[in-house]
Amino acid sequence: MTPIYDRPIDILRSLIRFDTTNPPGNEEACIGYVAELLRDAGIPTTLLAKTPSRPNLIARLPGRGEAPPFLWQGHVDVVTTVNQKWSRDPFGAELSDGEVWGRGALDMKGGVAMMLAAILRAKAEGLQPAGDIILAVMADEEAASDYGARFLVEEHPEQFEGVRYAIGEGGGSSQTILDHRFYPIMVAEKQVCWMQATLRGQGGHGSVPLRDGAMAKLGHLLLALNAQRLPVHITPVARQMIAAIAETLPDPTDAALARLLDSTQTNAALDALDAQGVRAARGLDALLHNTVNATVIRASNKTNVIPSEIEVELDGRVLPGFTADDIQAEIRAIVGDKAGDVLELTIIRHDPVGGKPDMTLFPLLSSLVREADPTGVPIPSLSGGFTDGRMFARLGIQNYGFLPQNLPVGFSSAGMVHGTDERVPAETIAFGARVLYRLLERYQV
């Protein structure tokens, strides 16, 4: 039989069949499958867990000692499929018309399968990379990493001693814009800054008219957040990313993108792109502003009681180089005093990410993409979401979003990640496994 490392699709299908919906996660059986693959290949593994049903796996492929250890990290938990109308069983891992269907096919069991295939091949062929390769397969990324990457970083930092670089999710998959194929390689990501806004006012009986109470303040808060963006900030990585795309594309698109980099024109340019139906407009919007969305509201629990206090949870995301204080000041500035003399904001969770990215490995990753797809254009990118990479940044590790996939023209992964009918072309998983194997061969600092 063809060795398992030559069958990354079979690895992926096996991973998908484990229902690791988070919550509750229950990643134990899935992690056990990964551990069995590695142990059968002669690669020792260590399981570390905050709670037994949610272990994390650490494995090490020995290198030649000529470069620092290199971390490859990924997660096997997935988001829910509840209230989604799937065409196929989300945990059936069907292979149909060259595509593997199932929750996690893109986010990110496909990436874990690619990493495993490359590492297992290296072990079978006797390849020794320049430095040790540390594989971390983790739980709980989809619920903020407390049982996974955060636990490992805070409780077992010794596992990552000497590591300077990591790869994981957040980049590498191709995106086609006007017949040009780009490969964004993530070098930075926004920070989580979840907040609670508390609004207070006179309460009372629902039968008695009341004006300007907590509910009115809530209305003003929501309308203000809907009506106005937070200020424009053009960070170095976003500038490099947009400039690289503009340089490749023809007129007039290049000029429209260039307008994004003029802070006096950024918002008008985003509105114009959105009006034209450019799908990337909302994503670019997030990369050029700190952002905030109201997501959870707690008020009265009785229809006939006007609440005197309302709590609103806000999902804030902060650009590199900015702080929680910065985004709070920006929110207060656009809300003004109608939501209260001083808008009361409390931090629920803040995961700061390091400052200036270390681009040392970017040339190598770019060259691997160009060799595998000569038509592709690798570009540095900033992620508007968060990954486990933000936790490893606490240890001084530069994380790159690099799970290379040559997605076909017309295949849009954006709506499938966390959405209905998530699936991935089988050939792109094989492509990624080959590129990652070349990375093992070529890794050096």
Secondary structure, 3 states (H helix, E strand, C coil): CCCHHHCHHHHHHHHHCCCCECCCCCCHHHHHHHHHHHHHCCCCEEEEECCCCCEEEEEEECCCCCCCCEEEEEECCECCCCCCCCCCCCCCCCEECCEEECCCCCCCHHHHHHHHHHHHHHHHHCCCCCCCEEEEEECCHHHCCCCCHHHHHHHCHHHHCCCCEEEECCCCECEEECCEEEEEEEEEECEEEEEEEEEECCCEECCCCCCCCHHHHHHHHHHHHHHCCCCECCCHHHHHHHHHHHHHCCCCHHHHHHHHCCCCCHHHHHHHHHHCCCCCHHHHHHHCECEEEEEEEECCCCCCEECCEEEEEEEEEECCCCCHHHHHHHHHHHHCCCCCCCCEEEEEEEECCCCCCCCCCHHHHHHHHHHHCCCEEEEEEEECCCCCHHHHHHHCCEEEECCCECCCCCCCCCCCCCCCCCEEEHHHHHHHHHHHHHHHHHCCC
